[in-house]
Amino acid sequence: MSNEIIKGVVAYEVLDSRGNPTLATEITLSNNTSSTAFVPSGASTGKHESIEKRDHDPKRYLGKGVSQAVSLVNGKIRDLITGLDPFNQKELDSILCKADGTDNKSKLGSNTLLSVSLANLRVSSKCQQLPLFEYINKLSNEFFIKPIGTGLPVPMMNILNGGVHADNKLDFQEFMIQPLGFQNLKSSIRCGVEVFHELGNVLKKKNLSTSVGDEGGYAPKLNSTEEALELIIQAIELAGYKPGLEVFICLDCASSELFGKKKYSLKGMEREYETLELISYLKNLRSKFPISSIEDGLDEDDWNGWKKLTEELGNNTQIVGDDLFVTNETRIKKGIRNKAANSVLIKMNQIGTVSETLKAISLTKDNNFRTIISHRSGETEDTSIADLSVGVNSGQIKTGAPSRSERVAKYNRLLIIEEKFKLKFGVEQ
């Protein structure tokens, strides 16, 4: 181990894929090795996730500026971590969390802390001349009960957008395809790309819009979930693949956005459901279409409903908690204890530091829940989540459509890793 220390810390106000301000932080070590990390931001956020630091000054970026966060990194945080051992990620993250001192990062902001924590991770791997995924794997084994290997994830490609990610009447937020029936990542991604383009052709023939939403998926003026699913099935078949054998469909219902006054309001379809009725509706969709995964099928605080949903569908369907768990160790423990869901979506900026993210992943995997590494709707060119997915062998990654460079950057990183390192591929059972 080298004797390098953190010498320089500089933050910048930059832009995410929606043109909103976000943070980039550069850390320089005493041997002049440096690296920069960029932080994403979500639009559909769980109320239990950590809080971003924003300026709320209406005269700058409509209140979304992050100049205060930049000042915190360039002042207080720089003073706290200068001179630290960059290879002791746990210590650095612990210092950051103690400096914030809140459960939800409301003092310093999850974006502020993550920009520093992730920049330290990146510069440490660079200094040790290790690929980021390999360094993450090495670090991960400090958190896991059993050592884990590395592996390439199956992509979950968002090809149709609805909810808050699109200007249409689709109530559910994401309609994804998961190319599961392939021997390698290259073939899986190729399949996803071909289906995505065939879907574009189908939409054009129907005189529907092929403009894309925040995560790169098409955002046509459709009215119902069934209509969207039927179009996807058509695109899969036109691309020459078999629905339910080679390609499956994944839903992100984002049901917390639909919940109010004890009912789920699906305004696009002009329907209202109580919990059991929505579970029945999802079960019916699952029986009609090759759906392999349902994310946020219910509200983030509907714990009894989640338990029932998992009982009803969990034997043959991945039931994924995003807003339910928000990458938070306490909430994941509750889900495991209550058998609510069987899979956890992992988003680093929901919790704020690399160490807390790895704790959440280890808790998930050690309890035989599946793990999916995820992007945010406001992304950047940073490809760290691709390496994170490989480094912890998550088995699955959710990083948008094969469209828009901030999404494609992650797929390209994975393709290069596969070609260069010949790692195993596929969902861990």
DAVEN-V623706 format. One record per run of one state. SS is the DSSP state (hx for helix, st for strand, lp for the rest). FROM is the first residue (numbers start at 1). LEN is the number of residues. Records with the same first field share a line. If there is no record, write none. Layout:
BEGIN
SS->FROM-LEN, FROM-LEN
END
This chain:
BEGIN
lp->1-5, 16-5, 30-4, 39-2, 42-19, 64-3, 82-7, 101-9, 128-4, 141-11, 153-1, 162-1, 166-8, 180-5, 206-6, 213-5, 219-6, 239-4, 244-3, 253-2, 258-1, 261-2, 270-1, 274-1, 289-2, 296-7, 314-4, 322-7, 339-4, 347-1, 352-2, 367-3, 375-3, 379-5, 392-3, 399-6, 422-3, 426-4
st->6-10, 21-9, 34-5, 41-1, 152-1, 154-8, 174-6, 212-1, 218-1, 243-1, 247-6, 259-2, 263-4, 271-3, 291-5, 318-4, 343-4, 370-5, 378-1, 395-4, 425-1
hx->61-3, 67-15, 89-12, 110-18, 132-9, 163-3, 185-21, 225-14, 255-3, 267-3, 275-14, 303-11, 329-10, 348-4, 354-13, 384-8, 405-17
END
